[in-house]
Amino acid sequence: MRRGISKRAAAFDSSGIRKVFDLAAKLDDPINLSIGQPDFPMPEAARGAARQAIDAGRNGYTPTQGIPALRDRLEAEARAETGQPDRRLCVTSGSSGGLVLALMSLIDPGDEVIIFEPAFLMYRPLVEFLGGRCLVIDTAPSFRIDVDRVAASISGATRAILLNTPANPTGVVVDADTVGDLARLAESRGVTLVSDELYRSYCYDAPFSSPALHSEEVVVIDGFSKSHAMTGWRVGWVHGPKPIIDACTMIQQYTFVCAPQVGQWAALAALDAPMDLPLAECRRKRDRLMAGLRDRYRFVQPGGAFYLYPEAPGGSGRAFAERAIEREKLLLVPGTVFGTADTHFRIAYTVSDAMLDRGIAALNRLAE
C-alpha cells in the first residue's frame, strides 16, 4: 500500500515569496519590500457593503458564476469594452482561481503552454500540475516580447499562451501593437491567448491595451485584489468565449463552488469607488524609488504594476537577497522565484514613504 502525498503535490516547491513572508514575521522591524499588495485601504463603500451583507445574512453560497448583480455588471462592461456581445463571464475565487479554472479548462496532459519569463510564480507550477509542459521564452534583458519568436515557438502541441501585462515581477507594460499582433497570431494558429490583466489599472506611462480588443478567442483574467486593495476577499473573474467560460463555471462548481458572497457584495460597491488618488500615489512611489536607485542600479523602467526589477550587484539575485537580509534586515524576492535566471531581484514599492526611504538607503549601502 502506497502512503503519503501524490507525486504532483510533491513536485511543488513552497513559494519563495511565502518563505520571505514567513521570515518577515520573525525579524524585528524588518524593511519589507517583498509582498506585492496595495498599502492603501479598501474603499469605504466596499467595507460598508460588506458589513451590510453580513448583517443581512448574506453569508451562504451564491450561484457558481457569481451573484447576478456583480456578474451582469462585469459582463456588460467586458462586452462594451471589447465590442463582443457574446462574451461570457464567470466570477471566480480571486484571479488566481480564475487562472486555475482557465488552465483546467484548456490543458490536457502533454499540451504545451508558452510563458514569458520572468513570470508570475504560479504559471509554471500550475501548467505542470495539470500535466502540461511550459515552453519558456526568456524576455531578458529588455523584457519585451518578440512576436516572431513566439510564432516560431508554436507547434502542434501548443494549446495556450500566457500573457501578463502589466507584468509581475518586471512592471513592464506590453505595447499596444505587440498585444494586437499576439492576439491575431494566437487566433490564426488555433491557440488560446490567456491574458492576465490583474494590474491593468496600474499603467503610468501609456494606456492599457487588452488583446481581447483584437480577438474574440482571448480569455481574460482579472480581479479586485490589486485595483481595490481586496487581496483577502478573493473575488476575481474570467471572461471569454462561451465554451471556455461554461467549462470554467462547471469546474468551479466542483472545486471552489463560488467566490465568497460577502466579498462579492463588497466588490460590487468597489466598482463605483474613485481610485485615482491611490493609483497616483503608486506612481509617485515608483518615481521616488527609481530616482533613489538610479545611480547605483540598472533596471528597465516599469510602466505599470508596483514592482521594480533591478539587476543584482554581484550577478546573483539569490545571493544578493540573502545578503540584504543578513546585513540590513531588508526583505526582497530573488528572481529565481520567477524563472530560471538568477540575475535580478524584485522590489514591491507599495509601502509607506518611511519604509520606502529605509529600503532605498539600505539598497544603496548594499551596492557600495
N, C-alpha and C positions, 0 to 999 in steps of 0.2 A: 504494500500500500504506500502510495506517494503522499508525503506530508509537506506542508509548507506552502508558500505563495507561488503563483503562476510564474512561468518564465517571462511573460510580457511585463508583469509587475516588477520582477527582479531586475529587468533591464533598465528601469527608470532610475535616474540619479536624482537625489534630492536637489531641489532648486538652489543654485548658487546664491540667488538673491535671498532666499529664505534662510540660508546659513548666515548671511550677513545680518539679516533681521534678528535672528536669534542671538548673534554676538552682540548686537547693539543693546539688548536687554541686560547684558552682563557688565557692560562698561559704565563707568562713572562719567557722566557728562560728555558723551561722545559727540563728534561732529558728524552727523549722519546725513550724507548726501547719496544714499543708496536706494531708498524706496521711492518708486515712481507713483506718487499720488498727490493730488492737489492739497495745498495748505490753506486754501480759503474755505469758508464754511459752506455747507449745503444750503441752498436758498431757503429763506424763511418760509416762503409759500409752500415749498415741498415738505418742510418739517411740520408745518401746520396741517397739511393734508394727511400726513402720516398719523399725527395724533388723532385727527378726526376719524380716520379709517379704523384705528384701534378702538376708539370709543364707540364707534358704530358696529363693532363686532365683525369687521371685515378681515377676519384672520384665517379663513379657511382656504381651500383650493379655489382656483379660478379655472375658466376654460383653458385648455392646454395652450392655445395660441395667444392667450392674454385677455385681460378684461376688455370688453368691446370698446369702451371709450378711448383707451390708450392705443389699442391695436388699430382701430379705424383711423385715429388721428395720425399715427405714424405712417400707416399705409397710404393715406391720402397725400401726405407730404412727399413720400417717396415717388408716388406716381406723378405728382405735379413737377417735381424736380427733374425727373428723367423723361417726362413726356410719354410714359409707358402705362397705359390704363389697365393693363392686365397683370402688372407686377403685384406679387403677393408678399405678405409679411407675417412673421411669427415673433411674438415677444418671447425672449429667452431668459434663462437664469444667468444674467451677465453676458457680456460679449464673449467671454471665454466659453460659456455654454453654447452660444451661437456658433463659435468656431468648431467645437466638438460635434455639434449636430450637423453642420455643413460637411465636415470631413467624413463623418459616418455615413452621410447620405451619398457621398461621391466616390469613396475609395473602396476597392476590393483588394485583397492580398495580391501583391505583385504589381499593383499600379504605381506609377511614378508621379511625384508632385515636385514641381520646380519651386525652390525657395531662394531668396536673395539674402546672403549673409554679408555682414552680421544681421541676425534676425531675432524677432521676439522668441524668447526661450521655449515657448510651448510648441512651436511649429514642428520642429524635427521629431521630438518625442511622440507627439500625437500621431503624426503620419506613420511612424514606425510601429507604434502601439496597434494601429489598425492593419498592420501587415504591409503597408506601403513602403516605397523607397523614396528618399529625398534626393533629387538631383540639384545639387547646390551650385549656384552661380555666385562667385565671390565678387562683390562690388567695390572692394577697396582698390586704390586709396581715395577715389573721388566719391564713392557710394552712389554713383549714378548707374542707371540701368541701360545696357546696350541691347536694344530690341533685336538687332541682327543676331547677337549671341544667343538670345532666348529662342529665336526661330530655329537656329542650328541645333539647339538642345532638345527640341521637341521630337519625340519618337512615337511609335505606335503604342507604347506603354504609358505615355503621358496622359494623365487624367485631369490634372488641375495645375494652376499657377497661383501661388500665394503672394499677394501684393499688400504691403503695409505702407501707407503714406498718409500723413507724416509718419516717419518711421521711428520705432523703438528698436535699437538704442541710439541711432545716429541723429535723429531730429531732421533728417533730410526730407524735403518735400519733392516728390516726383513731378516734373513739369508737365503741363497740360498736353503737349504734343506727344511725349512718351507714353502718358497714360492712355491717350486715344489710340496710339499705334499698338500698344499691348492688348487693348480690348479687341481691336479688329483682328490682330494676329490670332488670339485665342479662339475667337469665333470662327475664323476661316479654317482653323486646324481641328476643330471639334473638341477643344479643350476648355474647361470651365475656369474662368478667372475669378478667384475669390478675393475680394477687396476688403481688407481690414481697415476701417475708417474711424477707429475709436478716437483718434486725435485730430479729426478734421476741423474742429473749431479752433485749434491752435495753429494757425497759419499766419506768420508775421510779415512776410516779405512779398507774397504773391497769393492770389486767391486759390482756394482748394478746388481741385478738379477730380471728379469721380469717373472711373472707367464705365460706370453704368450709364453715363450720358452717351456712350458710343456703341453700346451693345445691350440688347435685351437679355443676353445669356449670362451676364455678370451677376454674381452673388455678392451681396454687400453685408458686412457685419459692422454693427455699431452699438453704442450703449451710453448710459448716463454716468458711468463711473468717473471718467476724467472730465467731461464737459461740465458736470454739475456737482462734483465732489461727493459722489454717491457710491464709492467703491464697495462699501459693505452692504449695500442694499441689493446687489445682484440683479439688476434689471438691464437687459440689452435687447437687441433684436437682430433678425436676419431677414433680408428681402431679396427676391429674385424671381426666376421663372416658377410657375405654378407647380410643376412636377417635383422640383427640388424642395420648395417650401412645404409642400404636402408631406414629403418624406421627412423633413426636419420636424414637423409637427407630430407625426406619428412616432418618431424615435423619442422626442421629448416626453410623450405620454408614457413611455415605458422606461424612462430614465429620470430626468429632473421633475417630471409631472407638470410643473408650471413654475414661472417666476414667483417670488414671494408677493402675496397680494398687497400687503401694506406698502411695499416698495413700488408696486405698480401705480398705486394712487398717488404716492409722492412724486413719481416720475411724471405723471400726467400734469401735476401742478408745476413741476420744474420746467416744462416746455414753454411756459409763459413768463418765466423769471428772466429779468435782464442780467446778462453775464458779461457785458462789455468791460466793466471795471476789473473783475478778476482776471480776464484774459489779457488786458492791458498790463496788469501787474506782472503776469508771467513773462511778457515780452520785455518789460523793464528789467526783470531779474536776469533774463538771458543776456541782455546787453551789458549789465553790470558784471556778470561772470566773465563774458568774453573780454571785456576791457581789462579785467583784473588779471587774466591769464595770458593775454596775447603775447607778451614779451618773452615768456618762458615756455609756452606750449604750442604745439602745432595741432590744428584741428580744422575740419570743414565747418563753416558757419552753418548752424542748424536753422532751417527756415521754418520749423514748426516743432510740435510736441513740447516737452520740457526737459530735454536731455542735451548734454554736451558730451562728445565722444573723442577726447584727445588721444594723441599718440603718447604712449608711456615712456617717460625718461628711462633710459637703460634698455628699452626694447621689449620688456616683458610686462604685460598688463597684470598678470597674476602676481609676479614678484613685487611690482610697484604697489598693488593693493595691500599686500601683506606688510610692506614697509610702512605704508600710510597708517595702518592700524597700530603697529608697534611703536612708531615714533610720535604720532600726532593724535592717536585715537580717532582717526579720520576713516569713515566707512565709505568705500567706493565699490563698484561692481566691475570685476575684471572682464575683458572682452571674451574670454573663453566661455563665459556663460551664454554668449550669443552666437557662437560658432567655433570653428577650429583654430582660428588665428589668435595668437597670444601677443598682440601688438598694441592694443588700446585699452581704455577703461571708460566706464560710464559715470557721469555725474548727473544726479537728479537735482535740479535747482529750485524746486517748489518748496522752499523753506523760508524761514524768517530772514530778514536782511542781516540780523546779527549773526545767525548761523551761517549764512552765505559768506559773509565777510570773514568769519573764522575759517571757513573752508578755503577761501582764496588765499589767505595768509599762510595756512598750513601747506597748501599745494605749492606755493611759491618757495617756501622753505625746503620742501622735498625736492624741488627741481634744482636747487643750488648745488 
